Amino acid sequence: MKKVIGIISIVLFVLISFQSCAAGVSNALEKSKSSSGSAGFILAVCMLIAGIIAIVSKYSKGMTITSIVFYAIGGIIGIANVGTYKDLQIWSILSFIFAALIIFHIVKNKELYTGTK
């Protein structure tokens, strides 16, 4: 499940980056005080990092927890800065869902990370 979430995150990085860049350009042209475009790009980078770590972390509990932290940080940054870019709320909630799914993966496969059965 971690690999699937990681691959989806890497693909979503491209989509979120393009959308947030467009929102950032729109914010700049409108001279608005909204920072949702920049927050969207930070969320996209956090999802990219978390996705890569989720794919690479085969049996490492520490790397898996790091992935969860990046998903949570990205989600918090996104939720805190929802402005004119309303899709940011959807991507932030998806980031929280990915974090919860990876936590579920750790709990479900506890013996995989502890070495006990």
C-alpha angles and dihedrals in degrees: 000000000000092000093051092050090047093052092046089050092052091050091046089052089070094048096045092046093055093046094047092047089053090048090049092052089048091051091050094048092048091044089226124161091232117121098188093117093056092043089051091054091049089050089051092051091048090051091049093051092044091048093051092047091048091054095046098044102086103160100352112116092189094056091046091053089048088055090052090051092052091050090050094046091049091049093049093049091048096047092046093054105042105142130131089344099076094173086071089076091057093049091047093052089047089053090053090049091053090051091050092048092052090048087052089050091054093048093045094048098039094140090054091063100036098043093232130111 
